[in-house]
Amino acid sequence: MQERNPAIDPIEFELFKNAIFSVADEMALTIHRTTYSGVLRDNMDYSTAFCDAQGKLVAQGLTLPGHLGSMPTALAAVMKKFADNMHEGDIFALNDPFEGGMHLPDIFVFKPIFFAGRRLAIASTICHHTDVGGRVPGSNASDSTEIYQEGLRIAPMKIYERGVANETFFTFLERNVRVPVKVFGDLRAQLAACHIAEQAFLDLTRHLGAERIVALMAELIEYSERMTRAAIGTLPDGVFDFEDFIDDDGIDVGKPIRLYVKITKQGEKITADWTGTSPQVKGAINNTWSYTRSASLCAIRSILGVDIPNNEGVFRCVEVIAPPGTIANGVLPAACAARGLTGFRMVDTMFGALAKMVPDRVMASSDGGNSGVSIGGYDKNRKPFIFVDFTCSAWGGRPWADGLDGNSNIFANMAGQSCEVIEAENPVEIPCYEFIPDTMGPGKYRGGAPFRRDYRLLEEEAVLQVRSDRRTFRPYGLFGGQPGKPSMNYLDPDGANTVLVSKFCMNLKRGDVFRHEVAGAGGYGDPLERAPEAVVKDARNEMVSLEAARNDYGVIVDPRTWTHDAAATARRRAELKALRRGLTAPPVLRQPWPDAIAAE
């Protein structure tokens, strides 16, 4: 780590810092405005970044923390292969999980930026594409057992050379994806974002000069490192570990998969060591090292100051260890299309360990990460359709407030797709989209509320692919908080209501309805310490039933006035505390109002 460069004026530096981050944000807005697919435009499953000439991350757009550690890893693979064989007008792409990528639907696009013949920076984007081929529409099936089933692997390659398109690449891609219009539209959005970045950066370079720009980028990275080391230095030294379990991989059903992390904090550095995590599995939930690194960085970054820029300087202070051949770092031929599930769960595992270090900064378990739902097939004219939805739900209870309701996992920063847009663009109807009462983990600060969403197929037939978890191993609570309720999958919920496993592929017929219920997030702190007024508010909003108010929180709510009975509440809480200590039999509670009113 270097000291601050005294030759750089602090005001000039601050203006540059805001300018370069604005470039990364403008790239993100460009993709949002020009992309074709719902998974990008509405779910916003993409990221943008700006790197220096050596591939070091300088600025990241306000996009997915899940991609925080992936850009440098992917770009390093490009730099290793092409070294100095980069020219003005060249554009590179890759998606190979075993050479810099994460999973096949995530395609990276990089554009080196030159000024007066000198490479100064690299514009970087990553987008989740609707389809990249493979055995299942959407290319993200959790029941694939090897990478070769999942679609096209794109090694680091030039897709434009000195401004000329690589027609072989584009032809090959077109012939191997089900929805080339969407895929090519989304690729053009990435190219447009890189072009916007190039123009903005060149304008900035003409204003400041090439040498000044290089010095300012280097100083921005050093600035982040100094701030990160200072922030880490205030944390307590020690070793903090945690384990959690994924229910199964969808192939060996019912066989738990261990996630284990040991965080060592010493001075101004943190190490996250995933040694002890399960060996890689048959199903498609194996992580790449870059995604494990992203999960680790995301959790650590969230307990540091909000004013630290996200770039290479942060990475220098955090070491991530993930042994090859484990679910944290799969090797060939590991399937990884549904690796998002494992990545999200790793953030929760990290938080479990960090809660031992800084309990006042860490939330309880989230819903376990967004669930993936894909529905794909062909209409009566044999035209393909693919709908990809990542359902984003809830944060765990926090040391100072409830978990967020209906909000994306902190690792994703994604949005839910509009029901009206889904129905307008896909042969799918959404008859139900609502919060689920009594599913949040009780606590002094309860977990965030999850939701259920129904999908009715309107075409003749389609393939449904689902990636979910947290059914057996529910989202954990912290410091007396209770776990959230499990996730569930159903077929025909208003009829036979058949319970489905958490990870599967199956055929749907016209009129079939699939329902997914996201898991509730964990609570933080003792539920009997929750403010009665907060319980009354949740009961009035139908988030918590009167029964759960009595049994989980010890609060007696009068539904006629929407107030609580203070004396009855005190007695009930005393009874529940005694019950915890095993001093009494479960009490019979008599309501102070007629059953008919309580039922209403």
Secondary structure as GFF3:
##gff-version 3
##sequence-region A 1 600
A	DSSP	alpha_helix	10	34	.	.	.	ID=ss1
A	DSSP	alpha_helix	38	41	.	.	.	ID=ss2
A	DSSP	beta_strand	46	52	.	.	.	ID=ss3
A	DSSP	beta_strand	57	60	.	.	.	ID=ss4
A	DSSP	three_ten_helix	65	67	.	.	.	ID=ss5
A	DSSP	alpha_helix	70	82	.	.	.	ID=ss6
A	DSSP	beta_strand	91	94	.	.	.	ID=ss7
A	DSSP	beta_strand	106	115	.	.	.	ID=ss8
A	DSSP	beta_strand	118	128	.	.	.	ID=ss9
A	DSSP	three_ten_helix	147	149	.	.	.	ID=ss10
A	DSSP	beta_strand	157	161	.	.	.	ID=ss11
A	DSSP	beta_strand	164	165	.	.	.	ID=ss12
A	DSSP	alpha_helix	167	176	.	.	.	ID=ss13
A	DSSP	alpha_helix	180	208	.	.	.	ID=ss14
A	DSSP	alpha_helix	210	233	.	.	.	ID=ss15
A	DSSP	beta_strand	238	246	.	.	.	ID=ss16
A	DSSP	beta_strand	257	266	.	.	.	ID=ss17
A	DSSP	beta_strand	269	273	.	.	.	ID=ss18
A	DSSP	alpha_helix	289	302	.	.	.	ID=ss19
A	DSSP	alpha_helix	312	315	.	.	.	ID=ss20
A	DSSP	beta_strand	318	321	.	.	.	ID=ss21
A	DSSP	alpha_helix	339	357	.	.	.	ID=ss22
A	DSSP	beta_strand	371	378	.	.	.	ID=ss23
A	DSSP	beta_strand	384	391	.	.	.	ID=ss24
A	DSSP	alpha_helix	419	425	.	.	.	ID=ss25
A	DSSP	beta_strand	428	429	.	.	.	ID=ss26
A	DSSP	beta_strand	433	435	.	.	.	ID=ss27
A	DSSP	beta_strand	451	457	.	.	.	ID=ss28
A	DSSP	beta_strand	461	467	.	.	.	ID=ss29
A	DSSP	beta_strand	488	491	.	.	.	ID=ss30
A	DSSP	beta_strand	498	500	.	.	.	ID=ss31
A	DSSP	beta_strand	503	509	.	.	.	ID=ss32
A	DSSP	beta_strand	513	517	.	.	.	ID=ss33
A	DSSP	three_ten_helix	527	529	.	.	.	ID=ss34
A	DSSP	alpha_helix	532	540	.	.	.	ID=ss35
A	DSSP	alpha_helix	546	553	.	.	.	ID=ss36
A	DSSP	beta_strand	557	558	.	.	.	ID=ss37
A	DSSP	beta_strand	563	564	.	.	.	ID=ss38
A	DSSP	alpha_helix	566	580	.	.	.	ID=ss39
A	DSSP	alpha_helix	595	599	.	.	.	ID=ss40
###
